[in-house]
Amino acid sequence: MRFDSLTRRRLAAPALAAALILTLSAAPAAADTERYLDPRASVPVRVSDLLRRMTVEEKVGQLQQIAVNRMQGDCTWSGGALNETCMREVLADQHAGSVLSGGGAAPAVNTPRAWAEMVNTLQRYAIEHSRLRIPIVYGVDAVHGHNNVLGASVFPHQLGLGATWNTGLTQKTSESTQRAVAATGTTWNFAPVADVARDQRWGRYYETFAEDPVLAGTLAASAVTGLQNRVSGRPVAATVKHFAGYSEPFNGHDRAPGDLSPRYLQDTILPPYKAAVDAGALTVMVNSGAINGIPATGSRWLLTDVLRDRWDFQGVVVSDWNDVRLLHTAYHITDSYTGAVAAAINAGVDMAMVPPDDRGFHRAALDAVGQNLISKRRLDQAVSRILALKFQLGLFDNPYVDPARADAAVFQADRPLNRQAATESLVLLRNQNAALPFGAGTKKIVVAGPLADNLTDQVGGWTIGWQRVPDGVTIPGTTILAGLRDTAPAGTTVVGTSGPDDAVAQAASADAVVVAVGTRAAAEGEADMPVPQLAADQQDLVARLKATGKKVVVVVVSDRPLALGPADETDGLLAAWLPGSEGGNAIADVLYGRANPSGRLPVSWPSGTGNQPLYYQQLPGTNGGAGSAYTPAYPFGAGLSYTSFTIGGVSLASGTVRPRDTVTVAVTVSNTGGRAGDLVVPVYVGQAVANPLAPPKRLAGFAKVALAAGQTRTVTVSFPASRLAVTPGDILSTEEPRVAPGAYVVSAGESAATLTVR
Ligand code: NOJ
């Protein structure tokens, strides 16, 4: 049985919550039958049976998630072998319910087998030192493959998957990640990110799927399905993060507060998280930031009113790194740690990620419970959700993994899938005079630029290390130079270069120059880029190569779209995002024409600097000038192919719908060129008259189809009419979004039809 359907059934709302409350208030007298250890008992029965046996100390312990670093080496971030003294402190004394590996936290020897052994050791210790034999749940940031594990396949980062517009492919990459994660004994993955990418200054832009809520939400839902789809091995829980509004700090700096109007929040920011929650995600991670003056970690509106009451989420809410403590020490919304714990738990946090702070948190939480700042009922509710997760993941019944299988399951797993994902993520933005693909006349290709032979920056942040692959560590993978050289067609010579002067000199005898430019790998705040543009020396390199008069193809390997300056307007321009360990092969496949590019921009590509945030769904303004007009270098959805397509003939299954109905759109698409290709078919909706303001168009649904040369097909795209919902009312309105009756324009390509909502 698929894990997602299994968990959905077991979690069926509101059955679990109701069953828990019922059994909690009427604890059975037959205290001696340990029903919680019986795998045949239902999850609610097991949870309530266990819960009634637990002391307050044990319950409070379940609320905390501690970093593995706290139990390695000297127990203060030295890394190294597990240290039994600290394991005792964390797992036995404080009864910690969960352990995590944040970016870069690995076993002393970083192999899949060692990961499995490390997790098993912690698990065994926890179970054997727990009076009630309660297992831990181990969480990791496997955000593009099992990326902390040396030798694992490193997939494109989410933004690249966004460029594929391919839900099935996204699901498959997540299934691959599930297999790898599960093989190492870890059962909780802090992915996917459902934040929308709207401010290109923000350091975590590349961790998102798209600027558009429908594209981001659809792909996040696919990722959840893939991660929780138990294709083999143990189940893994997905995490929808960072709930909510993390991606738009007011000044583009990570974790700076955001000011988001209720309308923007409800209509644009929340829907992708909702899509991922609706896909059955078992956990949600909270935004570290503050929205409209309220830290998300302490927001009852977000974590309870929206997530639980409106969306009926039944799983576990975990706070982000240290954020509960930060309510006191950074946000100062309380004058004590105790108050901070109470504020977070009462707002709706079930588990606190307090990486080094098992003792402090435990004390503060006990204190909060002792002072009745957290009710017993709320404590039991949070603990019940955590225990339910552990039962759902099979941790009580099957706590260990077989380390002997880990290496084979993880090392370079699913390389063909990884190469396909990287290939479909590539967006061809410019192809003057059919400069690409390189033909038989291309005898010598010079490959230049700082990203040409640079796996570290190609795979990006969150790879082995938090910021980047640490110095001295080599991961398996193919750089652009290696890919072009090793897969060159007979008769084509590929040469690398040793710097800008060498590149320019070598270009003199080249038929084509591939210049790979982009960004340095980094993560979180260290990746913030107040002015998102290509570095001046790289712009200069491209300008010098252009001046040679040779055919120049720019490949941008970057964590966001960049203003390119003179590096634009070359013969060819390929956006490669952070394409992962197969990126070099994928880029070679496209440049040599073995693959026909099919990626489309999931975000807007800026024409210059100074226009952040940047996204296509801009509302109408009155100056008509640069301030409000949408003038990107390449708009959302842009992307070329080696063949040509037409999109037209939009028709609606029903021209009149009600807000609860599904809108079904038929679109006729043709491949009018000479080779097979995949086409993204976006369907947009606009309104001629709208109050509140509406952007000229917004994505409502999409499809991706394969078309043989000369083929015409009719594609069906369906979406719920509820996607058209907006927050009604005047400036301060907080009403729930609803679909305004009236006329909507449904369009694809140049064709449109009128939809009436009654
Ligand atoms: C902080 C990051 O914000 C979050 O994305 C990540 O999952 C956790 N740390 C755990 O490493």
Residues whose N, C-alpha, C, O or C-beta is under 5 A from the ligand:
A	BS01	NOJ	S101 G102 G103 D141 F190 D320 W321
